[in-house]
Amino acid sequence: MVGIARELGVPVLDLRRVFGDPPPLTLRIHPDDPWHPGAAGHRLVGEATAAFLDEQRLIGTPG
């Protein structure tokens, strides 16, 4: 889907790039679960989402 979106010129946030493949254990909710983020992973998702929305000028930077 990411590739198709990029081909069509649709902005997309690819969280795989944020987490890495596989995600480090410090970002997971459990070492045996590579899909669900723990607290640090959720923080990373929030920061990456805010940065993406700001870059796309969909939200303004506070201040």
PDB file of N, CA, C and O in Angstrom:
ATOM      1  N   MET A   1       0.814  -1.185   0.000  1.00  0.00           N
ATOM      2  CA  MET A   1       0.000   0.000   0.000  1.00  0.00           C
ATOM      3  C   MET A   1       0.866   1.260   0.000  1.00  0.00           C
ATOM      4  O   MET A   1       0.552   2.247  -0.664  1.00  0.00           O
ATOM      5  N   VAL A   2       1.956   1.203   0.756  1.00  0.00           N
ATOM      6  CA  VAL A   2       2.834   2.376   0.822  1.00  0.00           C
ATOM      7  C   VAL A   2       3.371   2.711  -0.564  1.00  0.00           C
ATOM      8  O   VAL A   2       3.393   3.875  -0.963  1.00  0.00           O
ATOM      9  N   GLY A   3       3.802   1.690  -1.295  1.00  0.00           N
ATOM     10  CA  GLY A   3       4.324   1.907  -2.639  1.00  0.00           C
ATOM     11  C   GLY A   3       3.283   2.491  -3.582  1.00  0.00           C
ATOM     12  O   GLY A   3       3.582   3.396  -4.361  1.00  0.00           O
ATOM     13  N   ILE A   4       2.079   1.979  -3.512  1.00  0.00           N
ATOM     14  CA  ILE A   4       1.000   2.489  -4.370  1.00  0.00           C
ATOM     15  C   ILE A   4       0.706   3.946  -4.033  1.00  0.00           C
ATOM     16  O   ILE A   4       0.561   4.780  -4.927  1.00  0.00           O
ATOM     17  N   ALA A   5       0.619   4.251  -2.737  1.00  0.00           N
ATOM     18  CA  ALA A   5       0.349   5.628  -2.319  1.00  0.00           C
ATOM     19  C   ALA A   5       1.429   6.568  -2.840  1.00  0.00           C
ATOM     20  O   ALA A   5       1.135   7.650  -3.348  1.00  0.00           O
ATOM     21  N   ARG A   6       2.673   6.145  -2.710  1.00  0.00           N
ATOM     22  CA  ARG A   6       3.771   7.002  -3.177  1.00  0.00           C
ATOM     23  C   ARG A   6       3.713   7.182  -4.696  1.00  0.00           C
ATOM     24  O   ARG A   6       3.952   8.282  -5.193  1.00  0.00           O
ATOM     25  N   GLU A   7       3.397   6.111  -5.440  1.00  0.00           N
ATOM     26  CA  GLU A   7       3.279   6.219  -6.900  1.00  0.00           C
ATOM     27  C   GLU A   7       2.191   7.218  -7.290  1.00  0.00           C
ATOM     28  O   GLU A   7       2.317   7.917  -8.295  1.00  0.00           O
ATOM     29  N   LEU A   8       1.133   7.281  -6.500  1.00  0.00           N
ATOM     30  CA  LEU A   8       0.023   8.181  -6.775  1.00  0.00           C
ATOM     31  C   LEU A   8       0.259   9.583  -6.212  1.00  0.00           C
ATOM     32  O   LEU A   8      -0.552  10.485  -6.420  1.00  0.00           O
ATOM     33  N   GLY A   9       1.367   9.758  -5.504  1.00  0.00           N
ATOM     34  CA  GLY A   9       1.673  11.059  -4.931  1.00  0.00           C
ATOM     35  C   GLY A   9       0.893  11.376  -3.672  1.00  0.00           C
ATOM     36  O   GLY A   9       0.752  12.538  -3.292  1.00  0.00           O
ATOM     37  N   VAL A  10       0.386  10.333  -3.027  1.00  0.00           N
ATOM     38  CA  VAL A  10      -0.371  10.512  -1.792  1.00  0.00           C
ATOM     39  C   VAL A  10       0.600  10.465  -0.616  1.00  0.00           C
ATOM     40  O   VAL A  10       1.350   9.498  -0.479  1.00  0.00           O
ATOM     41  N   PRO A  11       0.599  11.488   0.231  1.00  0.00           N
ATOM     42  CA  PRO A  11       1.484  11.462   1.397  1.00  0.00           C
ATOM     43  C   PRO A  11       1.143  10.286   2.300  1.00  0.00           C
ATOM     44  O   PRO A  11      -0.029  10.002   2.545  1.00  0.00           O
ATOM     45  N   VAL A  12       2.165   9.608   2.791  1.00  0.00           N
ATOM     46  CA  VAL A  12       1.945   8.445   3.640  1.00  0.00           C
ATOM     47  C   VAL A  12       3.025   8.393   4.715  1.00  0.00           C
ATOM     48  O   VAL A  12       4.196   8.666   4.451  1.00  0.00           O
ATOM     49  N   LEU A  13       2.619   8.044   5.909  1.00  0.00           N
ATOM     50  CA  LEU A  13       3.554   7.844   7.012  1.00  0.00           C
ATOM     51  C   LEU A  13       3.784   6.345   7.139  1.00  0.00           C
ATOM     52  O   LEU A  13       2.876   5.603   7.515  1.00  0.00           O
ATOM     53  N   ASP A  14       4.976   5.907   6.832  1.00  0.00           N
ATOM     54  CA  ASP A  14       5.324   4.488   6.908  1.00  0.00           C
ATOM     55  C   ASP A  14       5.974   4.238   8.264  1.00  0.00           C
ATOM     56  O   ASP A  14       7.159   4.516   8.448  1.00  0.00           O
ATOM     57  N   LEU A  15       5.209   3.721   9.201  1.00  0.00           N
ATOM     58  CA  LEU A  15       5.737   3.488  10.545  1.00  0.00           C
ATOM     59  C   LEU A  15       6.771   2.374  10.595  1.00  0.00           C
ATOM     60  O   LEU A  15       7.503   2.254  11.577  1.00  0.00           O
ATOM     61  N   ARG A  16       6.841   1.562   9.556  1.00  0.00           N
ATOM     62  CA  ARG A  16       7.891   0.529   9.526  1.00  0.00           C
ATOM     63  C   ARG A  16       9.261   1.187   9.556  1.00  0.00           C
ATOM     64  O   ARG A  16      10.194   0.652  10.155  1.00  0.00           O
ATOM     65  N   ARG A  17       9.388   2.337   8.920  1.00  0.00           N
ATOM     66  CA  ARG A  17      10.668   3.047   8.929  1.00  0.00           C
ATOM     67  C   ARG A  17      10.974   3.627  10.300  1.00  0.00           C
ATOM     68  O   ARG A  17      12.138   3.753  10.682  1.00  0.00           O
ATOM     69  N   VAL A  18       9.929   3.977  11.037  1.00  0.00           N
ATOM     70  CA  VAL A  18      10.105   4.545  12.369  1.00  0.00           C
ATOM     71  C   VAL A  18      10.564   3.467  13.344  1.00  0.00           C
ATOM     72  O   VAL A  18      11.471   3.691  14.146  1.00  0.00           O
ATOM     73  N   PHE A  19       9.936   2.306  13.272  1.00  0.00           N
ATOM     74  CA  PHE A  19      10.222   1.225  14.209  1.00  0.00           C
ATOM     75  C   PHE A  19      11.441   0.399  13.829  1.00  0.00           C
ATOM     76  O   PHE A  19      12.169  -0.067  14.705  1.00  0.00           O
ATOM     77  N   GLY A  20      11.669   0.213  12.549  1.00  0.00           N
ATOM     78  CA  GLY A  20      12.704  -0.716  12.117  1.00  0.00           C
ATOM     79  C   GLY A  20      12.081  -2.083  11.892  1.00  0.00           C
ATOM     80  O   GLY A  20      10.940  -2.328  12.280  1.00  0.00           O
ATOM     81  N   ASP A  21      12.829  -2.957  11.270  1.00  0.00           N
ATOM     82  CA  ASP A  21      12.310  -4.288  10.950  1.00  0.00           C
ATOM     83  C   ASP A  21      13.357  -5.335  11.296  1.00  0.00           C
ATOM     84  O   ASP A  21      14.361  -5.444  10.592  1.00  0.00           O
ATOM     85  N   PRO A  22      13.159  -6.101  12.346  1.00  0.00           N
ATOM     86  CA  PRO A  22      12.042  -6.074  13.289  1.00  0.00           C
ATOM     87  C   PRO A  22      12.214  -4.939  14.293  1.00  0.00           C
ATOM     88  O   PRO A  22      13.324  -4.443  14.488  1.00  0.00           O
ATOM     89  N   PRO A  23      11.112  -4.524  14.933  1.00  0.00           N
ATOM     90  CA  PRO A  23      11.222  -3.467  15.935  1.00  0.00           C
ATOM     91  C   PRO A  23      12.111  -3.906  17.098  1.00  0.00           C
ATOM     92  O   PRO A  23      12.066  -5.066  17.506  1.00  0.00           O
ATOM     93  N   PRO A  24      12.911  -2.996  17.630  1.00  0.00           N
ATOM     94  CA  PRO A  24      13.736  -3.355  18.790  1.00  0.00           C
ATOM     95  C   PRO A  24      12.859  -3.793  19.962  1.00  0.00           C
ATOM     96  O   PRO A  24      11.718  -3.347  20.087  1.00  0.00           O
ATOM     97  N   LEU A  25      13.382  -4.651  20.804  1.00  0.00           N
ATOM     98  CA  LEU A  25      12.621  -5.148  21.947  1.00  0.00           C
ATOM     99  C   LEU A  25      12.153  -4.008  22.849  1.00  0.00           C
ATOM    100  O   LEU A  25      11.104  -4.120  23.483  1.00  0.00           O
ATOM    101  N   THR A  26      12.910  -2.914  22.919  1.00  0.00           N
ATOM    102  CA  THR A  26      12.541  -1.798  23.792  1.00  0.00           C
ATOM    103  C   THR A  26      11.263  -1.106  23.337  1.00  0.00           C
ATOM    104  O   THR A  26      10.656  -0.379  24.124  1.00  0.00           O
ATOM    105  N   LEU A  27      10.835  -1.307  22.098  1.00  0.00           N
ATOM    106  CA  LEU A  27       9.616  -0.673  21.592  1.00  0.00           C
ATOM    107  C   LEU A  27       8.408  -1.603  21.623  1.00  0.00           C
ATOM    108  O   LEU A  27       7.286  -1.177  21.348  1.00  0.00           O
ATOM    109  N   ARG A  28       8.631  -2.849  21.951  1.00  0.00           N
ATOM    110  CA  ARG A  28       7.542  -3.835  21.935  1.00  0.00           C
ATOM    111  C   ARG A  28       6.850  -3.932  23.292  1.00  0.00           C
ATOM    112  O   ARG A  28       7.431  -3.620  24.331  1.00  0.00           O
ATOM    113  N   ILE A  29       5.587  -4.375  23.252  1.00  0.00           N
ATOM    114  CA  ILE A  29       4.856  -4.590  24.495  1.00  0.00           C
ATOM    115  C   ILE A  29       5.356  -5.869  25.177  1.00  0.00           C
ATOM    116  O   ILE A  29       5.298  -5.989  26.401  1.00  0.00           O
ATOM    117  N   HIS A  30       5.846  -6.821  24.376  1.00  0.00           N
ATOM    118  CA  HIS A  30       6.378  -8.091  24.890  1.00  0.00           C
ATOM    119  C   HIS A  30       7.423  -8.590  23.903  1.00  0.00           C
ATOM    120  O   HIS A  30       7.245  -8.436  22.695  1.00  0.00           O
ATOM    121  N   PRO A  31       8.506  -9.182  24.388  1.00  0.00           N
ATOM    122  CA  PRO A  31       9.567  -9.647  23.467  1.00  0.00           C
ATOM    123  C   PRO A  31       9.097 -10.590  22.367  1.00  0.00           C
ATOM    124  O   PRO A  31       9.672 -10.611  21.279  1.00  0.00           O
ATOM    125  N   ASP A  32       8.050 -11.373  22.647  1.00  0.00           N
ATOM    126  CA  ASP A  32       7.553 -12.329  21.649  1.00  0.00           C
ATOM    127  C   ASP A  32       6.508 -11.727  20.710  1.00  0.00           C
ATOM    128  O   ASP A  32       5.998 -12.426  19.835  1.00  0.00           O
ATOM    129  N   ASP A  33       6.181 -10.447  20.875  1.00  0.00           N
ATOM    130  CA  ASP A  33       5.152  -9.798  20.068  1.00  0.00           C
ATOM    131  C   ASP A  33       5.785  -8.667  19.252  1.00  0.00           C
ATOM    132  O   ASP A  33       5.979  -7.566  19.767  1.00  0.00           O
ATOM    133  N   PRO A  34       6.109  -8.935  17.980  1.00  0.00           N
ATOM    134  CA  PRO A  34       6.765  -7.911  17.163  1.00  0.00           C
ATOM    135  C   PRO A  34       5.813  -6.849  16.613  1.00  0.00           C
ATOM    136  O   PRO A  34       6.269  -5.896  15.981  1.00  0.00           O
ATOM    137  N   TRP A  35       4.513  -6.987  16.836  1.00  0.00           N
ATOM    138  CA  TRP A  35       3.539  -6.098  16.204  1.00  0.00           C
ATOM    139  C   TRP A  35       2.991  -5.008  17.106  1.00  0.00           C
ATOM    140  O   TRP A  35       2.673  -3.921  16.622  1.00  0.00           O
ATOM    141  N   HIS A  36       2.870  -5.264  18.406  1.00  0.00           N
ATOM    142  CA  HIS A  36       2.196  -4.319  19.300  1.00  0.00           C
ATOM    143  C   HIS A  36       3.214  -3.535  20.118  1.00  0.00           C
ATOM    144  O   HIS A  36       4.020  -4.121  20.841  1.00  0.00           O
ATOM    145  N   PRO A  37       3.178  -2.202  20.001  1.00  0.00           N
ATOM    146  CA  PRO A  37       4.147  -1.383  20.715  1.00  0.00           C
ATOM    147  C   PRO A  37       3.817  -1.239  22.200  1.00  0.00           C
ATOM    148  O   PRO A  37       2.656  -1.265  22.606  1.00  0.00           O
ATOM    149  N   GLY A  38       4.863  -1.088  22.983  1.00  0.00           N
ATOM    150  CA  GLY A  38       4.719  -0.763  24.396  1.00  0.00           C
ATOM    151  C   GLY A  38       4.682   0.756  24.544  1.00  0.00           C
ATOM    152  O   GLY A  38       4.443   1.474  23.573  1.00  0.00           O
ATOM    153  N   ALA A  39       4.920   1.240  25.760  1.00  0.00           N
ATOM    154  CA  ALA A  39       4.845   2.672  26.035  1.00  0.00           C
ATOM    155  C   ALA A  39       5.828   3.467  25.173  1.00  0.00           C
ATOM    156  O   ALA A  39       5.455   4.488  24.595  1.00  0.00           O
ATOM    157  N   ALA A  40       7.068   3.012  25.083  1.00  0.00           N
ATOM    158  CA  ALA A  40       8.070   3.723  24.268  1.00  0.00           C
ATOM    159  C   ALA A  40       7.689   3.692  22.793  1.00  0.00           C
ATOM    160  O   ALA A  40       7.916   4.664  22.073  1.00  0.00           O
ATOM    161  N   GLY A  41       7.115   2.587  22.344  1.00  0.00           N
ATOM    162  CA  GLY A  41       6.678   2.488  20.953  1.00  0.00           C
ATOM    163  C   GLY A  41       5.529   3.430  20.647  1.00  0.00           C
ATOM    164  O   GLY A  41       5.497   4.053  19.585  1.00  0.00           O
ATOM    165  N   HIS A  42       4.582   3.537  21.575  1.00  0.00           N
ATOM    166  CA  HIS A  42       3.466   4.470  21.377  1.00  0.00           C
ATOM    167  C   HIS A  42       3.962   5.916  21.363  1.00  0.00           C
ATOM    168  O   HIS A  42       3.463   6.739  20.597  1.00  0.00           O
ATOM    169  N   ARG A  43       4.936   6.220  22.203  1.00  0.00           N
ATOM    170  CA  ARG A  43       5.504   7.572  22.201  1.00  0.00           C
ATOM    171  C   ARG A  43       6.128   7.864  20.837  1.00  0.00           C
ATOM    172  O   ARG A  43       5.950   8.948  20.282  1.00  0.00           O
ATOM    173  N   LEU A  44       6.856   6.891  20.309  1.00  0.00           N
ATOM    174  CA  LEU A  44       7.496   7.041  19.000  1.00  0.00           C
ATOM    175  C   LEU A  44       6.457   7.246  17.902  1.00  0.00           C
ATOM    176  O   LEU A  44       6.643   8.085  17.020  1.00  0.00           O
ATOM    177  N   VAL A  45       5.369   6.488  17.952  1.00  0.00           N
ATOM    178  CA  VAL A  45       4.277   6.641  16.972  1.00  0.00           C
ATOM    179  C   VAL A  45       3.688   8.050  17.058  1.00  0.00           C
ATOM    180  O   VAL A  45       3.466   8.695  16.034  1.00  0.00           O
ATOM    181  N   GLY A  46       3.438   8.517  18.258  1.00  0.00           N
ATOM    182  CA  GLY A  46       2.881   9.857  18.433  1.00  0.00           C
ATOM    183  C   GLY A  46       3.798  10.938  17.897  1.00  0.00           C
ATOM    184  O   GLY A  46       3.350  11.856  17.211  1.00  0.00           O
ATOM    185  N   GLU A  47       5.079  10.830  18.209  1.00  0.00           N
ATOM    186  CA  GLU A  47       6.040  11.824  17.735  1.00  0.00           C
ATOM    187  C   GLU A  47       6.154  11.792  16.209  1.00  0.00           C
ATOM    188  O   GLU A  47       6.195  12.840  15.565  1.00  0.00           O
ATOM    189  N   ALA A  48       6.204  10.592  15.635  1.00  0.00           N
ATOM    190  CA  ALA A  48       6.322  10.464  14.181  1.00  0.00           C
ATOM    191  C   ALA A  48       5.059  10.985  13.486  1.00  0.00           C
ATOM    192  O   ALA A  48       5.141  11.627  12.439  1.00  0.00           O
ATOM    193  N   THR A  49       3.900  10.706  14.072  1.00  0.00           N
ATOM    194  CA  THR A  49       2.636  11.179  13.496  1.00  0.00           C
ATOM    195  C   THR A  49       2.558  12.701  13.541  1.00  0.00           C
ATOM    196  O   THR A  49       2.179  13.334  12.555  1.00  0.00           O
ATOM    197  N   ALA A  50       2.915  13.286  14.675  1.00  0.00           N
ATOM    198  CA  ALA A  50       2.892  14.746  14.801  1.00  0.00           C
ATOM    199  C   ALA A  50       3.859  15.386  13.807  1.00  0.00           C
ATOM    200  O   ALA A  50       3.518  16.384  13.171  1.00  0.00           O
ATOM    201  N   ALA A  51       5.055  14.826  13.665  1.00  0.00           N
ATOM    202  CA  ALA A  51       6.032  15.375  12.720  1.00  0.00           C
ATOM    203  C   ALA A  51       5.518  15.280  11.291  1.00  0.00           C
ATOM    204  O   ALA A  51       5.661  16.226  10.517  1.00  0.00           O
ATOM    205  N   PHE A  52       4.919  14.141  10.935  1.00  0.00           N
ATOM    206  CA  PHE A  52       4.376  13.950   9.594  1.00  0.00           C
ATOM    207  C   PHE A  52       3.265  14.954   9.302  1.00  0.00           C
ATOM    208  O   PHE A  52       3.247  15.577   8.240  1.00  0.00           O
ATOM    209  N   LEU A  53       2.344  15.107  10.245  1.00  0.00           N
ATOM    210  CA  LEU A  53       1.239  16.047  10.052  1.00  0.00           C
ATOM    211  C   LEU A  53       1.745  17.479   9.942  1.00  0.00           C
ATOM    212  O   LEU A  53       1.211  18.270   9.164  1.00  0.00           O
ATOM    213  N   ASP A  54       2.769  17.814  10.715  1.00  0.00           N
ATOM    214  CA  ASP A  54       3.360  19.140  10.639  1.00  0.00           C
ATOM    215  C   ASP A  54       4.048  19.342   9.286  1.00  0.00           C
ATOM    216  O   ASP A  54       3.890  20.390   8.659  1.00  0.00           O
ATOM    217  N   GLU A  55       4.812  18.336   8.833  1.00  0.00           N
ATOM    218  CA  GLU A  55       5.491  18.424   7.533  1.00  0.00           C
ATOM    219  C   GLU A  55       4.495  18.586   6.389  1.00  0.00           C
ATOM    220  O   GLU A  55       4.765  19.285   5.412  1.00  0.00           O
ATOM    221  N   GLN A  56       3.353  17.940   6.520  1.00  0.00           N
ATOM    222  CA  GLN A  56       2.323  18.020   5.485  1.00  0.00           C
ATOM    223  C   GLN A  56       1.458  19.272   5.637  1.00  0.00           C
ATOM    224  O   GLN A  56       0.529  19.499   4.862  1.00  0.00           O
ATOM    225  N   ARG A  57       1.778  20.070   6.637  1.00  0.00           N
ATOM    226  CA  ARG A  57       1.042  21.298   6.945  1.00  0.00           C
ATOM    227  C   ARG A  57      -0.444  21.028   7.258  1.00  0.00           C
ATOM    228  O   ARG A  57      -1.329  21.815   6.922  1.00  0.00           O
ATOM    229  N   LEU A  58      -0.669  19.893   7.906  1.00  0.00           N
ATOM    230  CA  LEU A  58      -2.025  19.536   8.305  1.00  0.00           C
ATOM    231  C   LEU A  58      -2.321  19.988   9.729  1.00  0.00           C
ATOM    232  O   LEU A  58      -3.478  20.085  10.137  1.00  0.00           O
ATOM    233  N   ILE A  59      -1.250  20.265  10.481  1.00  0.00           N
ATOM    234  CA  ILE A  59      -1.384  20.867  11.802  1.00  0.00           C
ATOM    235  C   ILE A  59      -0.280  21.901  11.939  1.00  0.00           C
ATOM    236  O   ILE A  59       0.731  21.836  11.240  1.00  0.00           O
ATOM    237  N   GLY A  60      -0.471  22.833  12.818  1.00  0.00           N
ATOM    238  CA  GLY A  60       0.551  23.849  13.069  1.00  0.00           C
ATOM    239  C   GLY A  60       1.403  23.452  14.262  1.00  0.00           C
ATOM    240  O   GLY A  60       0.951  22.720  15.143  1.00  0.00           O
ATOM    241  N   THR A  61       2.621  23.929  14.286  1.00  0.00           N
ATOM    242  CA  THR A  61       3.495  23.693  15.423  1.00  0.00           C
ATOM    243  C   THR A  61       3.084  24.633  16.547  1.00  0.00           C
ATOM    244  O   THR A  61       2.967  25.840  16.338  1.00  0.00           O
ATOM    245  N   PRO A  62       2.862  24.074  17.757  1.00  0.00           N
ATOM    246  CA  PRO A  62       2.474  24.943  18.881  1.00  0.00           C
ATOM    247  C   PRO A  62       3.551  25.986  19.158  1.00  0.00           C
ATOM    248  O   PRO A  62       4.739  25.757  18.931  1.00  0.00           O
ATOM    249  N   GLY A  63       3.110  27.118  19.647  1.00  0.00           N
ATOM    250  CA  GLY A  63       4.094  28.120  20.054  1.00  0.00           C
ATOM    251  C   GLY A  63       3.888  29.371  19.413  1.00  0.00           C
ATOM    252  O   GLY A  63       4.637  30.318  19.652  1.00  0.00           O
TER     253      GLY A  63
END
